[in-house]
Amino acid sequence: MVLVPEGFNCYRELKALNHNAGKTLLVMGSLVILGPIAGLSGYYLLSDHKAILGAIMLFASGGILYLIFQDIVPQSRLENHWAPPLGAVLGFCLALFSKTLIVAS
């Protein structure tokens, strides 16, 4: 397995599914600007709303943790089953909640 950035892997997988290469590159290239737009809009629109921003960040961190255990840690994968990656996310939530309880008391 060759380790290349996720965009290259995505392009290779779409190309293997006989997707149009030019259209795929156009869509992926147009998505490049989405990250800075989302970052700037979050900075300017959500900087006063700490609870909403915290909820978005917590949701995103859970999604990243799920993806890590689904794609990067192959030993945790079961065929057509989502329990190991979801268990990792629930363990993370339990640790976060326990730390909050310990710090609050």
N, C-alpha and C positions, 0 to 999 in steps of 0.2 A: 504494500500500500504506500503510495506516494503522498507525503504530507504537503499539501498546497493550501492556499487560502480558500475559505468556504465559497467564495464567488466562483472560483475556477471549478470546484467540485460541482456546484450547482449547474454551471454552464455545461460541463461534461455530461451530467445526468440528463439535462434537458435535450442535449444534442443526441444522446443515445435513444431518447424517446421520439426521435424524428421531428423535433420542433424546428421551426425556421431559425437558422443561426442569426441572420440579420435582425429579425424581430426580437429575438431573445436578447441580443446585445443592446438594442435600442431601449428595451424596457429596463434592463439591468443598469444601463448608463443613466437613464432618467431617474432611477432610484437613488443615485449617488447624492443628489441634492437634498433628499428627504431627511437625512440625519442632521445636517446643520439647521435646516428649517425647524425640525422638532426641538432641537436643543435651544435655539434662540426663542422660539415661542414659549417653551417651558420656562426659560429664564425671565422673559418679560411678562408673561401672562400668569404664571403660577408662583412667582417668587413671594407673593404675599399670602399664599394659601399653603401653609406648611403641611397640613393634614392630607390634602389632596396630593401634593407632591410626594409625600412619604408613602402614601398608598400606591401610587404609580411606581415608585422605586422598589417597593417591596414586591409588587406583582412581577415586575421585570426581573428582579433577582431570583424569584422562584422559577420563572420561565427559563432563565439562563442555567440554573442548577438542574432543571429537568432535562434540558438539551445536553448538558455535559454528561449526565448519566445515561441518556438515551443513545447518543452518538459517539462520544469519546471513550467511554468506559465499556468496551465490548463484553467484558465478563459479566456485567450486570444485566445484559439483555437476554430476555427470554423470547422465543418466537411468538409473535403476535400477542404480546402481553406487556402491559404498561405498569405493573406493580413495582418492580425494582426502582425505576426512576421516580415514580410518585412517592415511594417510601423514603427516598433520599430527600425529597422536598418536604415531606411531613416531618422527618427527623430534624431538618433545618428549622422548620417552624416551631417544633417543640423546644429546641435549644434556644431559639430567639425568645420564645415566650417564657421559658424558665429563667433566662438571664434578666428579663424584664421584671419578673416576680422577685428575684433576689435583690436587684438593685433598688426596687421600689420599697422593700421592707427594711 
